[in-house]
Amino acid sequence: MATVPAEAPASGMRAFERYLSLWVALCILAGIGLGHLLPDAFARIASAEIARVNLIVAGLIWLMIVPMLLKIDFGALGSVRQHWKGVAVTLFVNWAVKPFSMAALGTIFLGWLFAPLLPKEEISTYIAGLILLAAAPCTAMVFVWSNLCDGEPTFTLSQVALNDVLMVFLFAPLVGLLLGVASVTVPWATLLLSVGLYIVVPVAVAQVLRRAVLASGGRAALDRLLAALGPVSLVALLTTLVLLFGFQGEQIVRKPAVIALIAVPILIQVYCNAGIAYWLSRRLGVAWCVAAPAALIGASNFFELAVAAAISLFGLKSGAALATVVGVLVEVPVMLSVVAIVRRTRGWYEQAAS
């Protein structure tokens, strides 16, 4: 009897997820349209921020990731040691491949192929914005992507935590090296607040709630709660998409060609880095439930930090800030497509182990 309430919502969720691409497309159009028609309303929403972290988006991200974090049993975190190859793959892609490949792609496409189509004085700052984007691995949203492809949650949490620690030490030196800047002003307030809001506090809340539910109703009660929260998580994701595109609705309508051109190297980099991580994981015999989130972690970006750093270094109206915002716009729909790819190729991936 206890499983019936959980099954019905789960079945509904699967039907909803089947058309997720359609909902995403509609939300993008709705966001652009509403942002263009109601710029003042979206400007007020966008202004609700601390240290470049939008509090409304942060709340929506909480609704997205807390259900995923409820699945994590901290007692099982020790098992992450057996997935050390997956950890090595994501560290390699995030820190040895992604920043440098983005610098190369930005130079090739924006600095050469698309140069005649872009304002000459902004090209170098566009490339700088792309580098800032690539030097910051994703944090909170990875939990969403990992959950959508049934990734190993303890691996995802441990990898995100490790990337957060490494960002403190590697972000400024990498950006300084690739931009040729003697010193980089790291937006520490944004970095620390984002880690606290998106990782530390949600993990603590989820673990307290998990223990309380297990103590009162056991595993069946937790399963029912997860089934009930599933729709909330996806609705929050789609609402976030409307807001992100709404914030830039006027910009998209005003500079569609520039935004499309800047998006090209970002798209290529996302798919290439996801492919490298996925292929390396397969070659190394990593389990698919780890390889899938490894590919997603290797491809996505910590856009709040990138936007804050771009504004700090180059200014609010700079080409660098615009380039990082394009990364924000690309992030959700493109990462959902990567989720679809790794899910559809699971059979091919697991043939290597058979």
C-alpha positions, 0 to 999 in steps of 0.5 A: 500500500505504501508504494502506491502514492509514490508510483503515481507521481513517478509515472506522471513525472516520467511523462512530464520529463519525456516532453522536457525539451518542449517545456524548455523551448516554451520557457525560453520563448516566454522568458525572452518575450516577458523580459522584452515586454516587462523589463522593469519587472524583471529588473526589480527581480534581478536587483534582489541580489547580494554579492551578484547572487540573485536571491530569487534564483537561489531560492529556486535552486534550493527547490531544485537541489534539495530533493536530490540531496535528500537521496544522499546517505552520508554514511555511504560517502566513503564508497566514493573512493572506489570511483577515484577514476571518475574523480580524476577524469573530472579534475583533468577536464575541469582544470587541465582542459576546459580553460585552455580549450575555451581560450583557443576556441574563443580566439579561433571563432571570435578573434578570427572567423567571426571577427568581421561580424563583431565590434572590433573594440569588444572582441578581446573582452568577449574572449576574456569573458569566455575564459572566466566562464570556463575557469569556474566549474559548476556547483549547484546545478550539477545536482540537477543534471546528475539527478536527471540522468540517474547519476551516483549522488555521493560521487556528484556531491564529493566532486562538487565539494572538491571543485569548490575547494580547488576554485579557491586556489586555482581560479585566480592563477588560471584566469591571470595566466590566460588573460595575461593579467598580473593580478585578478580580483576574485569576487570572494563574496560571490564565491563564498556566498554561493558555496554557502547558499548552494552547497553547505546550507542545502546539504545540511537542511537535506540531511536533517530532513532525511534523518527526521523522515527516516526516523518517523516513517522509514524508507517508504516515507522518504520515497513518498517525499521524494516522489512528491518533491519531484514535480517541484524540482522540475517546475523550479528548473523551468521557472529559473529558465524563464527568469534567466532569459527574462533578465536578458530579454531586451539584450537578446532582442537588441543583439541577437547576432552577437549573442548567437556568435558568442554562443558558438564556442561555448556550445562546441566547448560544452559538447567537446568537454562532455565527450572527452570526460565520457570517453575517458571514463569509458576507456578507464572502465568507470561505471556509467552512473559515475561517468554520466555526472562526470561528463556533466560536471566536466561540461558545465560552469559556475556562471554566478562567479564568472559574471561577478568576476567579469563585472569586477574586472571589466565593468557591467556594460563590458563585452566580458560581462555579456559573454558570461551572460551568454554562458548563463543563457546557454547553460540550461538548455545545452546541459539538458541536451547533454543529459539526453545524450548520455542517457541514450548512449548508456547501452553503447557505454556499457558494452565496454564492460560486457 
